[in-house]
Amino acid sequence: MEGAVMKVVRYTACHAKEWDAFVEKAKNGTFLFLRGYMDYHSDRFVDHSLMLYDFKGKLAALLPANEVRNEGGAKVLHSHKGLTYGGFVLGRKCHTAEVGEMFRAVADYLCENGFRQWHYKQMPTVYHLLPAEEDSYWLWRMGARTEHCAVMTAVDLRNKERHTASRKKTYCNKLRREGYGVEIGAPLADFWQILTDNLRERFDAAPVHTFEEMTFLQQRFPENIICCTVKSPDGTVVGGTVLFITHRTVRTQYISASPEGKRTNALDFLMLALMEHFSEFPQYRYFEFGTSMAKDDTAINEGLVMQKEGFGGSCVACRSYVLEIQEPTNNQ
């Protein structure tokens, strides 16, 4: 790769087809990086996504990103703040040395365009189709500092010996005997009111997505965004979840229960049923529960982590880094 030069191009709408085609074939691409997902909230972010081309003019990587101004008014590039994770989206034949060229090329581009910082949110490894941790090495080489580390919990669906807390099994068996049931592919409206009521009452908050936005995204990505509910014997919905399904990972994007659902531990029943369901499909490796951070976003919510670990889950680190942009990096 010696002498190779990466060309950095800012994404515009005319690149949409090329962008999406690359995501579909990338070794760490998910539907969240498709423009049909990224652009649904384009009114909230100043998109500054980048496309990197190698010395032969072939698209080599994507960087989903947006720009902001810090308190001092300086330009800052963020891994797209409308997405759960970010970082470079890489081709399957990408070489480790190439990723170093990508980091240097983007840093030089940012310097030339007046940026002073680059906030890089790394993709958790459970979303990699192939090993794709080249960025970990080059972040270290580039002198990036760790800005944040969150704790995510994921269950390995292939681990048939995973430990499930006995009380969860007890709740599950009890509800099954009583006639509770799970609907996979339930109407979103059946669950959304439970979710919004819970968030309002417990945190005086609302879902990140509006009902209209989630309905729109579900219609656009029907294979990737699925609502699942648990119903009492009389057919009343007492809890549910919205799943974001990627190539090999199933994520509980939203999860909530009604008062009756909480009293009966209906969500334990739902989660165990869903893990059993997706275990039957060999393409799915992980069932992922999201992060479990306390209000200060530094300490972990130990009770929540233990609850998730009770399903047989274990920790996946979600790291974010900061690179200071001061001068061209050609000699680094």
Salt bridges, closest charged atoms under 4 A:
ASP39 OD1 - ARG35 NH2 2.82
ASP47 OD2 - ARG35 NH2 2.84
ASP47 OD2 - HIS80 NE2 3.88
GLU67 OE1 - ARG10 NH2 3.95
GLU67 OE1 - HIS48 ND1 2.78
GLU101 OE2 - ARG104 NH2 3.53
GLU134 OE2 - LYS27 NZ 2.63
GLU147 OE2 - HIS119 ND1 3.00
ASP156 OD1 - ARG285 NE 2.83
GLU178 OE2 - LYS174 NZ 2.67
GLU183 OE1 - LYS231 NZ 2.94
ASP197 OD1 - ARG200 NH2 2.90
GLU213 OE2 - ARG44 NH2 2.02
ASP268 OD1 - LYS168 NZ 3.16
GLU288 OE1 - ARG251 NH1 2.92
ASP297 OD2 - HIS148 NE2 3.34
GLU324 OE2 - ARG145 NH2 3.90
